[in-house]
Amino acid sequence: MTHRELSRRLIAIARHQGDPTNPLATARRRGWIDAQGQPTRDGRALVAAMLGQRGARAHLRLV
């Protein structure tokens, strides 16, 4: 997955878990995206964990 795709997914997650009017700021505040807009190690781990989910929270894998 490219950095751009990872960042897009992280911003989508942040939109649901933080301030929907500024999801990029939420993703940065949570340490998922760095100041240059690149996904961090934590951000990549979050996306990987969500892609591996099954069952009740599987709908979040589609962000």
MDTraj code that builds the backbone (N, CA, C; nanometers):
import mdtraj as md
import numpy as np

residues = "MET THR HIS ARG GLU LEU SER ARG ARG LEU ILE ALA ILE ALA ARG HIS GLN GLY ASP PRO THR ASN PRO LEU ALA THR ALA ARG ARG ARG GLY TRP ILE ASP ALA GLN GLY GLN PRO THR ARG ASP GLY ARG ALA LEU VAL ALA ALA MET LEU GLY GLN ARG GLY ALA ARG ALA HIS LEU ARG LEU VAL".split()
xyz = np.array([
    [0.0854, -0.1172, 0.0000],
    [0.0000, 0.0000, 0.0000],
    [0.0907, 0.1244, 0.0000],
    [0.0564, 0.2228, -0.0804],
    [0.1377, 0.3437, -0.0894],
    [0.1174, 0.4340, 0.0321],
    [0.2110, 0.5269, 0.0514],
    [0.1972, 0.6234, 0.1610],
    [0.0689, 0.7050, 0.1444],
    [0.0378, 0.7392, 0.0214],
    [-0.0835, 0.8182, -0.0050],
    [-0.2093, 0.7420, 0.0363],
    [-0.2141, 0.6136, 0.0012],
    [-0.3297, 0.5313, 0.0375],
    [-0.3382, 0.5132, 0.1891],
    [-0.2244, 0.4895, 0.2531],
    [-0.2228, 0.4780, 0.3992],
    [-0.2728, 0.6064, 0.4640],
    [-0.2242, 0.7195, 0.4166],
    [-0.2660, 0.8487, 0.4726],
    [-0.4156, 0.8704, 0.4535],
    [-0.4668, 0.8348, 0.3367],
    [-0.6102, 0.8491, 0.3095],
    [-0.6921, 0.7651, 0.4078],
    [-0.6486, 0.6442, 0.4320],
    [-0.7196, 0.5574, 0.5267],
    [-0.7112, 0.6116, 0.6692],
    [-0.5947, 0.6604, 0.7078],
    [-0.5781, 0.7150, 0.8433],
    [-0.6656, 0.8381, 0.8640],
    [-0.6750, 0.9218, 0.7635],
    [-0.7602, 1.0405, 0.7740],
    [-0.9070, 0.9986, 0.7836],
    [-0.9459, 0.8943, 0.7103],
    [-1.0838, 0.8441, 0.7198],
    [-1.1124, 0.7912, 0.8603],
    [-1.0182, 0.7188, 0.9177],
    [-1.0347, 0.6688, 1.0543],
    [-1.0464, 0.7862, 1.1504],
    [-0.9597, 0.8855, 1.1351],
    [-0.9607, 1.0028, 1.2231],
    [-1.0920, 1.0793, 1.2121],
    [-1.1506, 1.0815, 1.0943],
    [-1.2795, 1.1499, 1.0750],
    [-1.3871, 1.0877, 1.1637],
    [-1.3811, 0.9575, 1.1834],
    [-1.4798, 0.8872, 1.2656],
    [-1.4468, 0.8900, 1.4134],
    [-1.3208, 0.9095, 1.4476],
    [-1.2796, 0.9002, 1.5875],
    [-1.2431, 1.0339, 1.6505],
    [-1.2469, 1.1400, 1.5746],
    [-1.2076, 1.2702, 1.6285],
    [-1.2951, 1.3805, 1.5741],
    [-1.2330, 1.4903, 1.5389],
    [-1.3020, 1.6071, 1.4855],
    [-1.3293, 1.5860, 1.3365],
    [-1.4552, 1.5676, 1.2971],
    [-1.4838, 1.5411, 1.1569],
    [-1.4553, 1.6603, 1.0655],
    [-1.4426, 1.7801, 1.1214],
    [-1.4138, 1.8970, 1.0383],
    [-1.2647, 1.9109, 1.0100],
    [-1.1791, 1.8446, 1.0876],
    [-1.0347, 1.8518, 1.0650],
    [-0.9696, 1.7175, 1.0980],
    [-0.9985, 1.6152, 1.0183],
    [-0.9447, 1.4826, 1.0487],
    [-0.7923, 1.4747, 1.0370],
    [-0.7317, 1.5575, 0.9517],
    [-0.5858, 1.5561, 0.9413],
    [-0.5222, 1.5973, 1.0734],
    [-0.5773, 1.6999, 1.1377],
    [-0.5251, 1.7431, 1.2683],
    [-0.5420, 1.6322, 1.3717],
    [-0.6540, 1.5615, 1.3672],
    [-0.6767, 1.4498, 1.4591],
    [-0.5732, 1.3410, 1.4360],
    [-0.5491, 1.3051, 1.3111],
    [-0.4511, 1.2007, 1.2788],
    [-0.3111, 1.2418, 1.3236],
    [-0.2775, 1.3679, 1.3071],
    [-0.1458, 1.4164, 1.3528],
    [-0.1364, 1.4147, 1.5046],
    [-0.2419, 1.4592, 1.5700],
    [-0.2438, 1.4631, 1.7166],
    [-0.2287, 1.3229, 1.7759],
    [-0.2859, 1.2258, 1.7100],
    [-0.2783, 1.0873, 1.7586],
    [-0.1498, 1.0175, 1.7155],
    [-0.0680, 1.0869, 1.6384],
    [0.0605, 1.0301, 1.5983],
    [0.0533, 0.9327, 1.4826],
    [-0.0528, 0.9391, 1.4042],
    [-0.0691, 0.8478, 1.2922],
    [-0.0064, 0.9028, 1.1646],
    [0.0000, 1.0356, 1.1545],
    [0.0567, 1.1039, 1.0381],
    [0.1536, 1.2089, 1.0908],
    [0.2701, 1.2198, 1.0271],
    [0.3696, 1.3165, 1.0734],
    [0.3454, 1.4557, 1.0129],
    [0.4315, 1.5489, 1.0460],
    [0.4156, 1.6881, 1.0015],
    [0.4246, 1.7025, 0.8497],
    [0.4902, 1.6072, 0.7829],
    [0.5021, 1.6113, 0.6368],
    [0.3856, 1.5401, 0.5672],
    [0.2911, 1.4885, 0.6470],
    [0.1752, 1.4202, 0.5897],
    [0.1989, 1.2738, 0.5598],
    [0.3096, 1.2194, 0.6078],
    [0.3422, 1.0788, 0.5851],
    [0.2935, 0.9931, 0.7016],
    [0.2479, 0.8719, 0.6764],
    [0.2052, 0.7832, 0.7848],
    [0.3241, 0.7450, 0.8723],
    [0.3014, 0.7430, 1.0022],
    [0.4050, 0.7037, 1.0976],
    [0.4017, 0.5520, 1.1170],
    [0.4954, 0.5014, 1.1936],
    [0.4951, 0.3587, 1.2258],
    [0.3641, 0.3211, 1.2946],
    [0.3193, 0.4057, 1.3897],
    [0.1924, 0.3785, 1.4585],
    [0.0745, 0.3807, 1.3618],
    [0.0764, 0.4743, 1.2687],
    [-0.0310, 0.4814, 1.1703],
    [-0.0357, 0.3575, 1.0816],
    [0.0816, 0.3134, 1.0360],
    [0.0864, 0.1923, 0.9535],
    [0.0394, 0.0709, 1.0324],
    [0.0778, 0.0640, 1.1607],
    [0.0347, -0.0479, 1.2453],
    [-0.1173, -0.0464, 1.2643],
    [-0.1749, 0.0722, 1.2808],
    [-0.3200, 0.0831, 1.2974],
    [-0.3927, 0.0311, 1.1745],
    [-0.3510, 0.0743, 1.0573],
    [-0.4159, 0.0290, 0.9342],
    [-0.3999, -0.1220, 0.9190],
    [-0.2812, -0.1737, 0.9460],
    [-0.2588, -0.3184, 0.9355],
    [-0.3498, -0.3948, 1.0311],
    [-0.3635, -0.3445, 1.1532],
    [-0.4495, -0.4118, 1.2510],
    [-0.5956, -0.4084, 1.2078],
    [-0.6388, -0.2967, 1.1532],
    [-0.7783, -0.2855, 1.1110],
    [-0.8066, -0.3716, 0.9883],
    [-0.7104, -0.3825, 0.8989],
    [-0.7302, -0.4670, 0.7813],
    [-0.7392, -0.6140, 0.8200],
    [-0.6790, -0.6503, 0.9320],
    [-0.6819, -0.7881, 0.9760],
    [-0.8014, -0.8243, 1.0622],
    [-0.8872, -0.7275, 1.0921],
    [-1.0025, -0.7554, 1.1778],
    [-1.1053, -0.8418, 1.1074],
    [-1.1733, -0.9167, 1.1888],
    [-1.2847, -0.9986, 1.1414],
    [-1.4006, -0.9799, 1.2390],
    [-1.5213, -1.0030, 1.1913],
    [-1.6356, -1.0043, 1.2807],
    [-1.7008, -0.8702, 1.3040],
    [-1.7295, -0.8398, 1.4298],
    [-1.8146, -0.7265, 1.4683],
    [-1.7659, -0.5932, 1.4154],
    [-1.6356, -0.5730, 1.4101],
    [-1.5852, -0.4433, 1.3656],
    [-1.5324, -0.4481, 1.2227],
    [-1.5707, -0.5473, 1.1492],
    [-1.5199, -0.5627, 1.0133],
    [-1.5567, -0.4449, 0.9241],
    [-1.6648, -0.3751, 0.9534],
    [-1.7043, -0.2615, 0.8694],
    [-1.5981, -0.1522, 0.8709],
    [-1.5169, -0.1430, 0.9753],
    [-1.4121, -0.0408, 0.9807],
    [-1.2981, -0.0716, 0.8858],
    [-1.2864, -0.1950, 0.8415],
    [-1.1803, -0.2313, 0.7488],
    [-1.1997, -0.1650, 0.6135],
    [-1.3160, -0.1177, 0.5854],
    [-1.3473, -0.0662, 0.4529],
    [-1.3157, 0.0810, 0.4341],
    [-1.2632, 0.1486, 0.5368],
    [-1.2359, 0.2914, 0.5232],
    [-1.1296, 0.3169, 0.4206],
])
top = md.Topology()
chain = top.add_chain()
for i, resn in enumerate(residues, 1):
    res = top.add_residue(resn, chain, resSeq=i)
    for name in ("N", "CA", "C"):
        top.add_atom(name, md.element.get_by_symbol(name[0]), res)
traj = md.Trajectory(xyz[None], top)
